[in-house]
Amino acid sequence: MGYGFANEVGAVKITERGQVTIPKTLRERYGLSPEVELEALETPEGILLRRKSRADDPVSKWRGILKGPLDVDVYIEELRGR
């Protein structure tokens, strides 16, 4: 299963803590800033890193649904019709 690309951009080393630094050219090309989450997948060719899909996060589809600050007590009273 080939991915159609094999451009070597730079070497990476693994630190004692298992961390790797993605070369700057790749981070810029793919918009990988510090807050971006990646997932590691095992493939026949080796390890594939890809941006984690927001669909994988069960909370992401609900994020931003509530407008403004919410007072839980007031909300419950409104639900009860008081």
VOVO-622509 format. One line per field, with one value per residue (C-alpha): residue in one letter; x, y, z. Coordinates in Angstrom, 1 decimal, padded with zeros to 4 digits, always signed. Layout:
% residues N
residu c(A / ...)
u c(X / ...)
v c(Y / ...)
w c(Z / ...)
END
This chain:
% residues 82
residu c(M / G / Y / G / F / A / N / E / V / G / A / V / K / I / T / E / R / G / Q / V / T / I / P / K / T / L / R / E / R / Y / G / L / S / P / E / V / E / L / E / A / L / E / T / P / E / G / I / L / L / R / R / K / S / R / A / D / D / P / V / S / K / W / R / G / I / L / K / G / P / L / D / V / D / V / Y / I / E / E / L / R / G / R)
u c(+000.0 / +001.9 / +001.0 / +002.4 / +005.0 / +008.4 / +010.2 / +012.8 / +012.7 / +015.0 / +016.1 / +014.5 / +015.8 / +013.8 / +014.6 / +014.8 / +011.1 / +010.1 / +009.5 / +010.4 / +010.6 / +008.9 / +011.0 / +010.0 / +009.3 / +006.8 / +005.2 / +004.7 / +003.5 / +000.8 / -000.1 / +001.1 / +001.2 / +001.7 / -002.0 / -002.6 / -003.1 / -001.7 / -002.4 / +000.2 / -000.8 / +001.1 / +001.3 / +003.2 / +005.7 / +006.2 / +004.6 / +002.2 / +001.5 / -001.7 / -003.8 / -006.3 / -009.8 / -012.2 / -014.7 / -012.6 / -013.3 / -016.9 / -017.0 / -016.0 / -019.5 / -021.1 / -018.4 / -019.9 / -023.5 / -024.3 / -024.5 / -023.2 / -022.8 / -025.1 / -026.6 / -027.5 / -030.0 / -031.9 / -031.8 / -033.4 / -036.1 / -036.9 / -037.2 / -039.5 / -041.6 / -041.1)
v c(+000.0 / +003.1 / +006.6 / +008.1 / +010.2 / +009.6 / +013.0 / +013.1 / +016.5 / +016.0 / +013.5 / +013.3 / +011.9 / +010.4 / +011.9 / +009.9 / +010.8 / +009.4 / +012.9 / +013.8 / +017.1 / +017.5 / +019.5 / +023.2 / +022.9 / +020.2 / +022.0 / +025.1 / +023.2 / +021.3 / +024.0 / +022.0 / +024.4 / +023.4 / +022.9 / +020.5 / +016.9 / +014.1 / +010.4 / +007.7 / +004.8 / +001.6 / +000.8 / -001.8 / +000.9 / +002.1 / +004.9 / +007.3 / +010.6 / +012.4 / +015.2 / +013.8 / +014.2 / +016.4 / +013.6 / +011.4 / +013.8 / +013.1 / +016.6 / +018.6 / +018.3 / +020.0 / +022.6 / +026.1 / +025.0 / +027.0 / +030.7 / +032.9 / +032.0 / +029.4 / +029.4 / +025.8 / +026.6 / +029.1 / +026.6 / +023.9 / +026.2 / +027.2 / +023.5 / +022.9 / +025.9 / +027.9)
w c(+000.0 / -001.2 / -000.4 / -003.6 / -001.9 / -000.5 / -000.3 / +002.4 / +004.0 / +006.9 / +009.6 / +013.0 / +016.2 / +019.1 / +022.5 / +025.7 / +026.3 / +022.9 / +021.4 / +017.8 / +016.1 / +012.8 / +010.4 / +010.1 / +006.4 / +007.0 / +009.9 / +007.8 / +004.7 / +006.7 / +009.2 / +012.2 / +015.1 / +018.8 / +019.5 / +016.6 / +017.5 / +015.4 / +015.5 / +014.8 / +012.6 / +012.0 / +008.3 / +006.3 / +005.3 / +008.9 / +011.0 / +009.5 / +011.3 / +010.3 / +011.7 / +014.2 / +012.8 / +014.9 / +014.3 / +016.6 / +019.5 / +020.9 / +022.5 / +019.4 / +017.7 / +020.8 / +021.3 / +020.9 / +021.0 / +024.1 / +023.7 / +026.5 / +030.1 / +031.5 / +035.0 / +035.6 / +038.3 / +036.1 / +033.2 / +035.4 / +036.7 / +033.1 / +032.1 / +035.0 / +034.0 / +037.2)
END
